[in-house]
Every structure is written in C-alpha cells, then in structure tokens.
C-alpha cells in the first residue's frame, strides 16, 4: 500500500542512506523531448534535512540530467530507491532540482558543508528541494546479491587526471566535458562549463542520436519553437469571437435595436 509524505520521515532516512544505488528521472519541457532515467551507484548522496537531498554527479558519456535542470523554467526531478534485499520497498522523492557545477564557489561550499569526498571526474552536486515522498510495496522487485563496487570509472578519471597534471592538455576534464557533456541528446546545452569551453575552443559535441530523431544542431528541441500558421489562425479567430461577445454584452441594447432597424444611420 502506497504512503505519501511531504517530508522525508526519519525511519525512511535511515533506510535510504543504507542503499547502494539510486535512479534519477528528468525530462525536457518540449513535448518531443526525451525522458531520461539515469542509474547512480555509490555512497555519494545525503539528506541534509527532511526536505532536501543531494547526490554527487559523476562524469559519463551523457549529460541529460544537467541539461534538463539547466533548462529555463524546468527543475522537475524524481529520485527512486529499490530494496534488493530484506523487506520489499520502493521510495520516490519528487522535487525541484538544480545542478551545482564543479568549478563554482557554490560547489566548493557544498563539498565542505556536506563533507563530500571528491574523486576525479566529479561533475556537479545535484541538490533536490523535496516536496513529496512516497513509499510503495516493491513486491515485484527481485532479490539481488550485493558483491561490491565497480572501480572502473574512478580509476579511469584518476588516470586521466594524472596525465593532465603531468602536462598533457588533451587529458583535461574541460576538454572531455566540452566533447561529451556539451549537449543533451535533444541538442539542449548540457554542462555549462563544458558548453562554454566548447564555444571558446571550437570543440564539436559528441553525436549521440542517429536517424530521424537526431536533433538539428541549430534547432534543439525546446518549448520556444515558433508557432505554426494554424495556431496563429486559431488564436486570431478566438480573439475575434471574444471581441464580438464583449461588444454584444457591453453595448446599450437601445443602440443594438436602432442598428437592427437601421435607425442609427438615418
């Protein structure tokens, strides 16, 4: 049986902080944009208060979550946890999110305040202002045995960082972010730092979609597209109808009677 809360209860907080994996769901505002579900493994997340949640965003080949949260007027986000052992349980946190990028004063402040252990390749801290929490049964979620953490990603970016510090400019994270974190699959600007570096250094983004659904680089999927002619016509017609109705309701009935009998023009 599902139960909803406006804040994160203490008993759920303990369970959440004991989990080893979470899922993040976001979407662009455009109706033809693509919804994204992103799995996150690791212990780099926390609950500073009953209405807030954060997780450390690591570098990958995609940048959908950041692109959606950076989109003007868009901050929708859902965090989900599943129980793979013990009693069945699904927990969802809904709220408004913001991506605080590496290299900003606010990022440094959050790292200090939340005592985050940074690793090479950390891209941002995603902070969620939680406005709704739900627990549900999870009876169909299978059991999985926990065996350990994967270290490949951490090792890859640690090696990349060492090469950069040894003088290999091609191994810089800014260049990597400009290539892979510049644009979302819908062509929306992704990581601000990567996008700006790409513009200044003329770095083409990684091509992520193919075929008819691949976005036009000059026309990303946004909600600011120009209205079609039929929409303009319908709006004009609606305005005309409203104008006629207002005229008939506001004009003196005697004037209308004279117009009908053509007395007003005599």
BELHU-V517880 format. One record per pair of residues at least 4 apart in sequence whose C-alpha atoms are under 7 Angstrom apart, sorted by the first residue. I is the first residue (numbers start at 0). J is the second residue. D is the distance in Angstrom with one decimal. If there is no record, write none. Layout:
# BELHU-V517880
i:I j:J d:D
i:I j:J d:D
This chain:
# BELHU-V517880
i:0 j:135 d:5.9
i:0 j:136 d:6.1
i:1 j:133 d:6.7
i:1 j:134 d:5.5
i:1 j:135 d:4.3
i:1 j:136 d:6.8
i:2 j:133 d:5.6
i:2 j:134 d:5.4
i:2 j:135 d:6.7
i:3 j:132 d:5.6
i:3 j:133 d:4.4
i:3 j:134 d:6.6
i:4 j:131 d:5.9
i:4 j:132 d:5.0
i:4 j:133 d:6.2
i:5 j:130 d:5.7
i:5 j:131 d:4.7
i:5 j:132 d:6.0
i:6 j:49 d:5.1
i:6 j:50 d:5.3
i:6 j:130 d:6.8
i:6 j:131 d:6.5
i:6 j:132 d:6.3
i:7 j:11 d:6.6
i:7 j:12 d:6.4
i:7 j:49 d:4.7
i:7 j:50 d:6.4
i:7 j:132 d:6.4
i:8 j:12 d:6.2
i:8 j:49 d:6.9
i:9 j:13 d:6.5
i:10 j:14 d:6.8
i:11 j:15 d:6.0
i:12 j:16 d:6.1
i:13 j:17 d:6.5
i:14 j:18 d:6.8
i:16 j:45 d:6.8
i:19 j:40 d:6.1
i:19 j:41 d:5.6
i:19 j:42 d:6.1
i:20 j:39 d:5.7
i:20 j:40 d:4.5
i:20 j:41 d:6.3
i:20 j:80 d:6.9
i:21 j:38 d:5.9
i:21 j:39 d:5.2
i:21 j:40 d:6.6
i:21 j:78 d:6.9
i:21 j:79 d:5.7
i:21 j:80 d:5.0
i:22 j:36 d:6.6
i:22 j:37 d:5.5
i:22 j:38 d:4.4
i:22 j:39 d:5.9
i:22 j:78 d:5.7
i:22 j:79 d:5.1
i:22 j:80 d:6.6
i:23 j:36 d:5.6
i:23 j:37 d:5.1
i:23 j:38 d:6.4
i:23 j:77 d:5.8
i:23 j:78 d:4.8
i:23 j:79 d:6.5
i:24 j:35 d:5.7
i:24 j:36 d:4.6
i:24 j:37 d:6.5
i:24 j:76 d:5.7
i:24 j:77 d:5.0
i:24 j:78 d:6.5
i:25 j:34 d:6.2
i:25 j:35 d:5.5
i:25 j:36 d:6.8
i:25 j:64 d:6.0
i:25 j:67 d:6.6
i:25 j:75 d:6.3
i:25 j:76 d:5.0
i:25 j:77 d:6.7
i:26 j:33 d:6.4
i:26 j:34 d:4.4
i:26 j:35 d:6.0
i:26 j:67 d:6.0
i:27 j:32 d:5.7
i:27 j:33 d:6.8
i:27 j:34 d:7.0
i:27 j:67 d:5.2
i:28 j:73 d:6.6
i:28 j:221 d:6.7
i:28 j:222 d:6.2
i:29 j:220 d:6.2
i:29 j:221 d:5.0
i:29 j:222 d:4.8
i:32 j:185 d:6.2
i:32 j:220 d:6.1
i:35 j:63 d:6.6
i:43 j:54 d:5.7
i:43 j:55 d:5.5
i:44 j:53 d:5.4
i:44 j:54 d:4.0
i:44 j:55 d:6.2
i:45 j:52 d:5.8
i:45 j:53 d:5.4
i:45 j:54 d:6.5
i:46 j:51 d:5.9
i:46 j:52 d:4.6
i:46 j:53 d:6.6
i:47 j:51 d:6.0
i:47 j:52 d:6.4
i:50 j:128 d:6.0
i:50 j:129 d:4.8
i:50 j:130 d:6.6
i:51 j:127 d:5.6
i:51 j:128 d:4.8
i:51 j:129 d:5.3
i:52 j:126 d:5.9
i:52 j:127 d:5.1
i:52 j:128 d:6.8
i:53 j:124 d:6.7
i:53 j:125 d:5.5
i:53 j:126 d:4.4
i:53 j:127 d:6.0
i:54 j:124 d:5.9
i:54 j:125 d:5.5
i:54 j:126 d:6.9
i:55 j:121 d:7.0
i:55 j:123 d:6.2
i:55 j:124 d:4.7
i:55 j:125 d:6.4
i:56 j:121 d:6.2
i:56 j:122 d:5.6
i:56 j:123 d:5.1
i:56 j:124 d:5.6
i:56 j:125 d:6.5
i:57 j:120 d:6.0
i:57 j:121 d:4.6
i:57 j:122 d:5.2
i:58 j:120 d:5.4
i:58 j:121 d:6.1
i:58 j:122 d:5.6
i:60 j:179 d:5.5
i:60 j:180 d:7.0
i:61 j:179 d:6.6
i:61 j:180 d:6.3
i:61 j:183 d:7.0
i:62 j:66 d:6.2
i:62 j:180 d:5.3
i:62 j:183 d:5.7
i:62 j:189 d:5.8
i:62 j:190 d:7.0
i:63 j:67 d:6.1
i:63 j:183 d:5.3
i:64 j:68 d:6.2
i:65 j:69 d:5.9
i:65 j:98 d:6.0
i:65 j:189 d:5.7
i:65 j:190 d:6.1
i:66 j:70 d:6.2
i:66 j:183 d:6.1
i:66 j:187 d:6.1
i:66 j:188 d:5.8
i:66 j:189 d:4.1
i:66 j:190 d:6.7
i:67 j:73 d:6.6
i:68 j:73 d:5.9
i:68 j:74 d:4.9
i:68 j:96 d:6.4
i:68 j:97 d:5.7
i:68 j:98 d:6.5
i:74 j:95 d:4.8
i:74 j:96 d:5.1
i:74 j:97 d:6.6
i:75 j:94 d:6.2
i:75 j:95 d:5.0
i:75 j:96 d:6.4
i:76 j:93 d:6.0
i:76 j:94 d:5.7
i:76 j:95 d:5.9
i:76 j:96 d:6.0
i:77 j:91 d:6.6
i:77 j:92 d:5.5
i:77 j:93 d:4.6
i:77 j:94 d:6.6
i:78 j:91 d:5.5
i:78 j:92 d:5.0
i:78 j:93 d:6.6
i:79 j:90 d:5.6
i:79 j:91 d:4.5
i:79 j:92 d:6.5
i:80 j:89 d:5.7
i:80 j:90 d:5.2
i:80 j:91 d:6.5
i:81 j:88 d:6.0
i:81 j:89 d:4.8
i:81 j:90 d:6.7
i:82 j:87 d:5.6
i:82 j:88 d:5.2
i:82 j:89 d:6.5
i:83 j:140 d:6.9
i:83 j:141 d:6.4
i:83 j:142 d:4.8
i:83 j:143 d:5.3
i:84 j:142 d:5.6
i:84 j:143 d:6.6
i:87 j:136 d:6.0
i:87 j:137 d:5.1
i:87 j:138 d:5.7
i:88 j:134 d:6.9
i:88 j:135 d:6.0
i:88 j:136 d:5.1
i:88 j:137 d:4.7
i:89 j:134 d:5.6
i:89 j:135 d:5.2
i:89 j:136 d:6.3
i:89 j:137 d:5.3
i:90 j:133 d:5.7
i:90 j:134 d:4.6
i:90 j:135 d:6.6
i:91 j:132 d:5.7
i:91 j:133 d:5.3
i:91 j:134 d:6.6
i:92 j:129 d:6.4
i:92 j:131 d:6.1
i:92 j:132 d:4.7
i:92 j:133 d:6.8
i:93 j:129 d:5.7
i:93 j:130 d:6.1
i:93 j:131 d:5.2
i:93 j:132 d:6.3
i:94 j:127 d:6.0
i:94 j:128 d:5.3
i:94 j:129 d:4.2
i:94 j:130 d:5.1
i:94 j:131 d:6.7
i:95 j:127 d:5.5
i:95 j:128 d:5.2
i:95 j:129 d:6.7
i:96 j:125 d:6.7
i:96 j:126 d:5.5
i:96 j:127 d:4.2
i:96 j:128 d:6.2
i:97 j:125 d:5.7
i:97 j:126 d:5.5
i:97 j:127 d:6.6
i:98 j:123 d:6.1
i:98 j:124 d:5.9
i:98 j:125 d:4.4
i:98 j:126 d:6.5
i:99 j:105 d:6.8
i:99 j:106 d:5.6
i:99 j:123 d:5.3
i:99 j:124 d:5.2
i:99 j:125 d:6.1
i:100 j:106 d:6.0
i:100 j:122 d:6.1
i:100 j:123 d:4.1
i:100 j:124 d:6.5
i:101 j:106 d:5.7
i:101 j:122 d:5.5
i:101 j:123 d:5.1
i:102 j:106 d:6.7
i:103 j:107 d:6.6
i:104 j:108 d:6.2
i:105 j:109 d:6.2
i:106 j:110 d:6.2
i:106 j:124 d:6.8
i:107 j:111 d:6.3
i:108 j:112 d:6.0
i:109 j:113 d:5.7
i:110 j:114 d:5.5
i:110 j:115 d:4.9
i:111 j:115 d:6.7
i:117 j:121 d:6.6
i:118 j:153 d:7.0
i:119 j:153 d:6.9
i:119 j:156 d:5.4
i:119 j:157 d:5.4
i:119 j:160 d:6.6
i:120 j:156 d:5.6
i:150 j:154 d:6.1
i:151 j:155 d:6.0
i:152 j:156 d:6.4
i:153 j:157 d:6.1
i:154 j:158 d:6.1
i:155 j:159 d:6.2
i:156 j:160 d:5.9
i:157 j:161 d:6.3
i:158 j:162 d:6.4
i:159 j:163 d:6.3
i:159 j:170 d:5.7
i:160 j:164 d:6.2
i:161 j:165 d:6.2
i:162 j:166 d:6.6
i:162 j:167 d:5.7
i:162 j:170 d:6.3
i:163 j:167 d:4.7
i:163 j:168 d:5.7
i:163 j:170 d:5.0
i:163 j:171 d:5.6
i:169 j:174 d:6.9
i:171 j:175 d:6.5
i:172 j:176 d:5.9
i:173 j:177 d:6.0
i:173 j:193 d:5.9
i:173 j:196 d:6.6
i:174 j:178 d:6.3
i:175 j:179 d:6.1
i:176 j:180 d:4.6
i:176 j:181 d:6.3
i:176 j:193 d:4.6
i:177 j:181 d:5.0
i:177 j:193 d:4.0
i:177 j:194 d:5.6
i:177 j:196 d:5.9
i:177 j:197 d:4.8
i:177 j:202 d:6.5
i:177 j:204 d:6.8
i:178 j:202 d:6.5
i:178 j:203 d:6.4
i:178 j:204 d:4.7
i:178 j:205 d:5.6
i:179 j:204 d:6.2
i:179 j:205 d:5.4
i:180 j:189 d:5.7
i:180 j:190 d:5.6
i:180 j:193 d:6.0
i:181 j:188 d:6.0
i:181 j:189 d:5.0
i:181 j:190 d:5.9
i:181 j:193 d:5.3
i:181 j:194 d:4.6
i:181 j:204 d:5.9
i:182 j:186 d:5.3
i:182 j:187 d:5.3
i:182 j:188 d:4.6
i:182 j:189 d:4.7
i:182 j:204 d:6.6
i:183 j:187 d:5.2
i:183 j:188 d:6.4
i:183 j:189 d:5.7
i:184 j:207 d:5.7
i:184 j:208 d:6.2
i:185 j:214 d:5.6
i:185 j:219 d:5.9
i:185 j:220 d:5.5
i:186 j:214 d:5.9
i:186 j:216 d:6.1
i:186 j:219 d:4.5
i:186 j:220 d:6.5
i:187 j:219 d:5.8
i:187 j:220 d:7.0
i:188 j:194 d:6.6
i:189 j:194 d:6.7
i:190 j:194 d:6.0
i:191 j:195 d:6.0
i:192 j:196 d:6.2
i:193 j:197 d:6.1
i:194 j:198 d:6.3
i:195 j:199 d:6.3
i:196 j:200 d:6.0
i:197 j:201 d:5.4
i:197 j:202 d:4.7
i:198 j:202 d:6.8
i:208 j:212 d:6.8
i:208 j:213 d:4.7
i:209 j:213 d:4.9
i:214 j:219 d:5.9
i:214 j:220 d:7.0
i:215 j:219 d:6.0
i:226 j:230 d:6.1
i:226 j:231 d:6.7
i:227 j:231 d:6.5
i:228 j:232 d:6.2
i:229 j:233 d:6.1
i:230 j:234 d:6.2
i:231 j:235 d:6.2
i:232 j:236 d:6.1
i:233 j:237 d:6.1
i:234 j:238 d:6.2
i:235 j:239 d:6.3
i:236 j:240 d:6.3
i:237 j:241 d:6.2
i:238 j:242 d:6.1
i:239 j:243 d:6.3
i:240 j:244 d:6.2
i:241 j:245 d:6.1
i:242 j:246 d:6.1
i:243 j:247 d:6.2
i:244 j:248 d:6.2
i:245 j:249 d:6.1
i:246 j:250 d:5.9
i:251 j:255 d:6.7
i:252 j:256 d:6.2
i:253 j:257 d:6.3
i:254 j:258 d:6.2
i:255 j:259 d:6.2
i:256 j:260 d:6.3
i:257 j:261 d:5.8
i:257 j:262 d:4.8
i:257 j:263 d:5.3
i:258 j:262 d:6.2
i:258 j:263 d:5.6
